[in-house]
Amino acid sequence: MKISAGILLFKKEKNNLFYFLVHPGGPFWKNKDSGAWSIPKGEIEPDEDPLKRALIEFTEETGQVLEGEFIELSPIRQKGGKTVYAWAIEGDMETSQLFSNSVQIEWPPRSGKHIEIPEVDQWEWFDADEAKIRINTAQIALLLELEELLQK
């Protein structure tokens, strides 16, 4: 069973919440939008510290290093069966300077041909309503849990 760890970066402006989401790179995701965005995340190796992995993935997918107080959220299970552990942190970053590492994928699938793609091809801040449309539907629970915690 696959397990991932990620970071939900958020900011408050006036009385609005904004979420930082990433769009996966590559031809499969090229024309997909609603439900395709995600928190920056990646797979955890056995015995690896999940928060440490989440921070490594954030850096790989944005080129930025995060530090501060992390809020642990409840794990969620995505449609494909992957469990995602996530931590929220309040912060802000300018998206124009972000960059992602590259990965090799087989494309087209089962073709034996490999191409190099950026792991992430877009970064964007979305207000809470828009984020819930764009994000992988299973990850909406992370946004809702954070919103509940922030109201306490």
C-alpha positions in Angstrom: 0.0 0.0 0.0 1.4 3.4 -1.0 1.8 6.1 1.6 2.6 9.7 0.9 3.3 12.8 3.0 2.7 16.4 2.1 2.4 20.0 3.2 -0.7 22.1 3.1 0.6 25.7 2.9 -2.1 28.3 3.7 -2.4 32.0 4.2 -5.0 34.4 5.5 -5.8 37.7 3.8 -8.5 39.8 5.4 -11.1 37.2 6.4 -10.3 34.8 3.5 -8.2 31.6 3.5 -6.0 30.7 0.6 -4.3 27.4 -0.2 -1.1 26.7 -2.1 -1.6 23.8 -4.5 0.5 22.2 -7.2 -0.4 20.7 -10.6 1.4 17.5 -11.6 3.6 17.7 -14.7 3.6 15.5 -17.8 1.4 14.5 -20.7 -1.2 12.6 -18.6 -2.1 15.7 -16.6 -1.6 18.3 -19.4 -5.3 19.1 -20.0 -6.7 18.1 -16.6 -7.6 20.8 -14.1 -10.5 20.3 -11.7 -9.6 17.5 -9.3 -6.0 17.3 -10.6 -4.3 19.7 -8.2 -2.7 18.6 -5.0 -0.8 19.5 -1.9 2.9 19.1 -2.6 3.6 15.5 -1.5 5.5 12.3 -2.2 5.9 8.7 -1.2 7.4 7.7 2.1 9.9 4.9 2.3 9.4 2.3 5.1 10.8 3.6 8.4 11.1 7.2 7.0 9.9 10.1 9.1 6.7 11.3 7.4 7.1 15.0 8.2 10.7 15.0 7.0 9.6 13.4 3.7 6.8 15.9 3.4 9.4 18.8 3.7 11.8 17.2 1.2 8.9 16.8 -1.3 7.9 20.4 -0.8 11.4 21.5 -1.6 11.7 19.2 -4.6 8.4 20.5 -6.0 8.9 24.2 -5.3 12.5 24.9 -4.7 11.6 26.4 -1.4 12.4 25.4 2.2 9.7 25.6 4.9 10.3 26.1 8.6 7.9 26.9 11.4 5.0 25.4 13.4 3.4 22.5 11.6 -0.2 21.4 12.3 -0.6 17.6 12.0 -3.8 16.8 10.1 -5.7 13.4 10.0 -4.5 11.0 7.3 -6.8 10.6 4.2 -7.2 7.8 1.7 -7.3 8.7 -2.0 -9.4 6.9 -4.6 -6.5 4.7 -5.7 -5.9 3.5 -2.2 -2.9 5.8 -1.3 -2.9 7.1 2.2 -1.7 10.7 2.6 -0.3 12.1 5.8 -0.3 15.9 5.8 0.8 18.9 7.9 -0.5 22.4 7.5 1.6 25.5 8.0 0.8 29.2 7.6 3.1 31.1 5.2 3.3 32.9 1.9 5.5 32.6 -1.2 5.6 34.3 -4.6 4.9 31.6 -7.2 6.8 33.2 -10.1 10.2 32.0 -8.8 9.2 28.4 -8.1 10.7 25.4 -9.8 10.4 21.6 -9.7 12.7 18.7 -10.0 12.4 16.4 -13.0 11.4 12.7 -13.1 11.6 10.1 -15.8 8.3 8.4 -16.8 7.4 5.8 -19.4 5.3 7.5 -22.1 3.1 6.4 -23.7 2.4 3.8 -20.9 3.9 0.3 -21.6 5.7 1.7 -24.7 9.2 1.2 -23.3 10.0 4.9 -24.2 11.0 7.2 -21.4 10.6 11.0 -21.2 11.7 13.5 -18.6 9.0 15.7 -17.2 8.8 18.3 -14.3 7.2 16.7 -11.3 5.1 19.9 -11.0 4.3 22.2 -13.8 2.1 24.9 -12.1 1.9 26.4 -8.6 -1.0 28.6 -7.5 -2.8 30.1 -4.6 -6.5 29.4 -4.6 -9.2 30.8 -2.3 -10.9 28.2 -0.2 -13.9 27.7 -2.6 -11.8 27.4 -5.7 -9.3 25.1 -4.0 -12.1 22.7 -3.2 -12.9 22.5 -6.9 -9.3 22.1 -8.1 -7.8 19.8 -5.5 -7.9 15.9 -5.6 -11.4 15.2 -4.1 -10.0 13.1 -1.3 -7.8 15.9 -0.2 -10.8 18.3 0.4 -11.0 16.6 3.8 -7.6 18.2 4.7 -8.9 21.7 3.8 -12.1 21.1 5.9 -10.1 19.8 8.9 -7.8 22.8 8.8 -10.7 25.3 8.5 -12.3 23.6 11.6 -9.1 23.8 13.6 -8.6 27.5 12.7 -12.1 28.4 14.0 -11.3 27.1 17.5 
